[in-house]
Amino acid sequence: MTVLPVLESPDFPSALKNLRKELQLSRTALADKVGLSTAAIQRYEATDNSHITPSPQAYERLVRALADQQVKSAPVPAARIRQLPAIMEAPPRAEQPPPPLPAILLTDATLEQLIARAKILGAKKVTIEF
């Protein structure tokens, strides 16, 4: 899917700007998606002396990011819209109860058992000092 004219095209700056705005992306958001600076996007879109042409690699990243964004923002076909309510009306799942804790005396437990027990109880970090 070609979303932008070729790099050498005099229409490239305005096409980039128009497509970015059509997709409701700020320069900063587009820059984040393609791994460039906001200033670079601004200079790619410029029609005055500050205009620069992106490298072939940057151009490819721009095309890929804008094409992905177009797909994400494309309208949902009517057939899929009719299917959505059935999916959305599915009953919510009940939360699973945590697994039962093994009955182990702390004095008899191994380090591995203590760490496993702490993880079951929701610990994100375990520090053991002797």
trRosetta pair geometry for C-beta under 8 A, 3 or more apart (Angstrom, degrees):
i j d omega theta_ij theta_ji phi_ij phi_ji
1 67 4.9 136 83 -137 117 122
1 70 7.4 -142 139 71 146 141
2 63 7.3 -40 -139 -150 51 123
3 19 6.2 109 163 -149 103 155
3 63 5.7 157 43 -147 100 71
3 66 4.7 -166 109 109 154 118
3 67 5.1 -155 -26 -71 133 78
3 70 6.4 -165 -107 -23 133 145
4 12 6.5 53 174 -136 106 78
4 15 5.6 132 -141 119 71 123
4 16 6.1 28 -124 -79 124 77
4 19 6.8 -104 -82 10 83 158
4 59 7.6 -138 85 -164 142 88
4 62 6.7 12 -11 118 156 113
4 63 5.6 -115 24 -95 111 87
4 66 6.8 85 -37 59 105 155
5 9 3.7 -59 134 52 128 163
5 11 4.9 71 13 80 159 105
5 12 5.2 -120 72 -79 101 68
5 15 5.3 128 5 14 99 166
6 9 5.0 116 62 -23 72 103
6 12 7.3 -80 88 -75 37 115
7 12 6.2 41 -146 -98 29 158
7 53 5.6 80 180 -171 104 114
7 54 6.8 -122 -124 59 110 79
7 56 7.2 -78 -44 -94 153 64
7 59 5.4 -60 -77 -100 110 153
8 12 7.8 133 63 -29 15 135
8 53 7.9 20 -88 -134 45 145
9 12 4.8 127 74 -40 89 89
9 15 7.6 17 102 6 131 139
11 14 5.9 -70 -163 53 60 101
11 15 5.1 61 143 -30 89 114
12 15 5.8 -63 -138 40 25 111
12 16 6.2 27 164 -22 64 107
12 44 7.7 -84 138 177 104 86
12 53 7.6 49 94 -124 155 86
13 16 6.0 -57 -150 33 26 110
13 17 6.5 20 157 -13 63 109
13 44 6.5 -179 -114 147 75 53
13 45 5.1 117 -166 -155 82 32
13 46 6.2 -82 -148 64 138 31
13 47 5.3 169 103 -76 148 73
13 51 5.9 -60 -82 -128 143 125
14 17 5.7 -55 -145 40 34 111
14 18 6.0 33 157 -19 68 109
14 45 7.7 96 -82 -158 29 74
14 47 6.7 31 -57 -74 91 123
15 18 5.9 -55 -141 39 28 108
15 19 6.1 24 161 -16 64 110
16 19 6.1 -60 -145 39 24 106
16 20 6.2 26 157 -21 62 110
16 41 7.9 -158 152 -162 127 78
16 44 5.8 -63 108 129 168 108
16 45 5.4 -129 91 -91 113 82
16 62 7.1 -25 -128 176 114 140
17 20 5.8 -56 -147 35 27 112
17 21 6.4 21 158 -13 64 108
17 45 4.2 100 -67 -148 103 119
18 21 5.9 -60 -149 40 29 107
18 22 6.1 33 153 -24 65 109
19 22 5.4 -51 -142 35 32 115
19 23 6.3 21 159 -8 65 108
19 66 5.8 35 139 -160 131 136
20 23 6.1 -67 -152 45 26 102
20 25 4.9 -91 -166 68 76 103
20 27 7.2 41 167 -86 152 56
20 30 5.5 -43 -130 -57 117 150
20 41 7.7 109 -102 -177 160 122
20 45 7.5 -63 18 -86 143 136
20 66 7.4 -78 -80 -109 64 113
21 24 7.2 31 -177 -81 38 35
21 25 7.7 -103 -74 48 22 65
23 66 6.8 -156 -19 -146 160 78
23 69 4.8 54 -166 134 144 128
23 70 6.6 -82 -95 -75 120 62
23 73 5.9 170 -140 18 79 158
24 73 7.6 154 30 -117 103 152
25 29 4.6 -135 -162 86 83 121
25 30 4.8 91 142 -55 131 93
25 33 7.7 -47 -150 -1 140 139
25 69 6.6 -24 -52 -155 133 162
26 29 4.6 98 49 4 79 100
26 30 7.1 -148 89 -1 42 84
27 30 5.9 -58 -151 41 31 108
27 31 6.0 35 151 -23 66 109
27 38 4.9 88 122 -154 107 87
27 41 4.4 168 -161 96 93 134
27 42 5.7 31 -152 -60 156 79
27 45 7.7 -105 -105 5 114 142
28 31 5.5 -54 -144 36 30 114
28 32 6.4 33 155 -21 64 103
28 38 4.8 -17 -88 -93 67 122
29 32 5.8 -53 -151 33 30 112
29 33 6.6 30 152 -20 63 105
30 33 5.6 -55 -151 34 34 113
30 34 6.4 3 161 4 68 110
30 41 5.5 118 89 -121 117 150
30 62 7.7 34 177 -130 111 83
30 65 6.8 125 -152 122 73 139
30 66 7.7 17 -134 -75 111 87
31 34 6.5 -74 -145 50 26 91
31 35 7.9 -111 169 65 57 7
31 36 4.8 -103 -146 81 77 77
31 37 5.8 -26 -160 146 135 13
31 38 4.7 -104 -16 -76 161 52
31 40 6.7 125 -120 55 108 97
31 41 4.9 -109 -68 -21 95 129
32 35 7.8 31 -171 -69 26 35
33 65 4.2 119 133 -151 121 136
33 69 7.5 -9 -147 -54 169 119
34 58 6.9 77 158 -156 127 71
34 61 4.2 118 -151 134 97 114
34 62 5.5 10 -105 -77 155 57
34 65 5.0 -99 -67 -15 91 152
35 61 6.6 -73 36 -177 99 158
36 40 4.4 -98 168 70 118 141
36 41 6.3 130 100 -45 124 85
36 58 6.2 68 -76 -140 133 114
36 61 7.7 146 -29 95 108 137
37 40 4.6 106 59 -3 80 99
37 41 7.5 -145 98 -1 49 81
38 41 5.8 -53 -156 35 39 111
38 42 6.3 41 147 -21 68 106
39 42 5.4 -53 -148 37 35 115
39 43 6.3 30 155 -16 67 106
40 43 5.8 -58 -147 39 30 106
40 44 6.3 35 152 -23 65 104
40 52 7.5 -69 -147 68 68 127
40 54 7.5 80 169 -101 108 93
40 58 7.5 -104 160 -156 136 148
41 44 5.6 -52 -148 33 32 114
41 45 6.4 21 156 -11 64 109
42 45 6.0 -66 -152 42 28 105
42 46 6.5 46 148 -46 64 99
42 50 8.0 -22 126 126 92 127
43 46 5.3 -31 -144 4 38 123
43 50 5.5 -107 -124 144 86 90
43 51 6.2 147 178 -132 68 28
43 52 4.6 21 141 20 120 99
44 51 7.4 61 -141 -152 16 73
44 52 6.5 -53 -78 72 55 74
44 53 7.5 80 -124 -130 76 24
44 54 5.5 13 -108 -45 124 101
44 62 7.8 -159 169 -95 166 156
45 51 8.0 -126 83 -115 23 88
46 50 4.6 -70 162 82 169 91
46 51 4.2 -150 87 -76 94 70
46 52 7.8 50 43 7 116 60
47 51 6.4 43 -103 -62 15 131
48 51 6.5 156 64 -23 39 93
54 58 3.8 -124 -176 94 112 119
54 59 4.7 151 94 -59 118 74
54 62 6.5 107 63 -13 176 138
55 58 4.6 92 50 9 79 102
55 59 6.9 -138 92 -8 39 87
56 59 5.5 -52 -145 35 32 116
56 60 6.5 34 155 -21 64 103
57 60 5.8 -52 -151 33 31 111
57 61 6.6 29 151 -16 64 105
58 61 5.7 -54 -149 38 34 111
58 62 6.3 38 151 -22 66 104
59 62 5.6 -54 -150 35 31 113
59 63 6.4 29 154 -18 65 105
60 63 5.8 -53 -146 37 31 110
60 64 6.2 29 156 -18 65 109
61 64 5.8 -55 -144 39 30 111
61 65 6.1 27 159 -17 66 109
62 65 6.0 -59 -144 39 26 106
62 66 6.1 18 161 -12 64 112
63 66 6.1 -62 -143 42 25 105
63 67 6.1 25 158 -19 64 111
64 67 5.9 -57 -145 37 26 110
64 68 6.3 27 156 -19 63 107
65 68 5.8 -54 -149 36 30 112
65 69 6.3 29 153 -19 64 107
66 69 5.5 -52 -146 37 33 112
66 70 6.4 40 152 -24 64 102
67 70 5.6 -49 -149 31 33 114
67 71 6.7 34 152 -19 63 102
68 71 5.8 -55 -154 34 33 111
68 72 6.4 30 151 -17 66 107
69 72 5.6 -54 -147 38 34 112
69 73 6.1 12 160 -3 68 112
70 73 6.2 -69 -141 49 26 95
70 74 6.4 51 153 -55 64 92
71 74 5.7 -31 -151 -7 31 118
76 80 5.0 -109 175 83 100 123
76 81 5.5 121 110 -63 116 87
76 84 7.8 35 151 -45 155 134
77 80 5.0 90 65 8 81 102
77 81 7.3 -144 100 -11 42 86
78 81 5.4 -50 -148 29 38 115
78 82 6.8 39 155 -20 66 100
79 82 6.1 -54 -158 31 32 110
79 83 7.0 26 147 -15 62 107
80 83 5.5 -59 -154 37 41 112
80 84 6.6 56 150 -40 69 95
81 84 5.7 -38 -154 8 37 119
82 85 7.5 -49 -173 20 35 100
83 86 6.0 -60 -167 37 51 111
83 87 6.5 44 145 -17 79 109
84 87 5.6 -63 -151 40 38 110
84 88 5.9 30 157 -18 74 111
85 88 5.5 -60 -139 42 33 109
85 89 5.9 31 162 -23 69 109
86 89 6.0 -57 -143 35 26 109
86 90 7.8 54 150 -48 54 81
87 90 6.3 -26 -173 -17 39 111
98 120 6.4 113 177 177 119 87
99 120 6.3 -87 61 -141 97 119
101 117 6.2 62 -148 -136 108 94
101 120 6.1 152 -98 110 85 147
101 121 7.7 27 -90 -62 128 92
102 113 7.4 -81 68 -157 134 109
102 117 7.4 -101 43 -87 89 101
104 108 6.2 -134 -176 81 83 99
104 109 4.7 89 141 -83 128 99
104 113 5.8 -86 125 162 174 139
104 117 7.4 -123 50 -66 124 139
105 108 4.4 67 67 15 97 106
105 109 6.9 -155 88 -28 46 85
106 109 5.5 -43 -142 13 35 120
106 114 7.4 67 -142 -100 79 105
109 113 4.3 -132 -164 90 95 125
109 114 5.1 114 129 -57 130 84
109 117 7.4 -37 -151 -7 152 140
110 113 4.7 97 52 6 75 102
110 114 7.1 -138 95 -5 40 86
111 114 5.7 -57 -150 36 32 112
111 115 6.3 29 154 -17 67 106
111 128 6.9 8 -139 -105 107 171
112 115 5.8 -55 -147 38 30 109
112 116 6.2 31 154 -19 65 107
113 116 5.6 -51 -143 37 31 112
113 117 6.2 34 155 -21 64 106
114 117 5.7 -54 -148 36 29 112
114 118 6.4 30 153 -20 64 105
114 126 7.7 141 124 -165 92 143
114 128 7.8 95 103 -92 139 126
115 118 5.7 -53 -148 35 32 112
115 119 6.5 33 153 -19 65 104
115 126 5.3 -173 -123 63 82 170
116 119 5.7 -55 -151 35 32 112
116 120 6.5 34 151 -21 65 104
117 120 5.7 -51 -149 33 33 113
117 121 6.4 25 153 -12 64 109
118 121 5.8 -62 -150 43 31 108
118 123 3.8 -24 162 22 94 147
118 126 4.9 104 97 -91 160 122
119 122 7.7 90 -177 -41 30 9
119 123 5.9 -77 -79 55 36 89
119 126 7.8 -63 -52 -38 77 127
123 126 5.6 66 137 -67 140 87
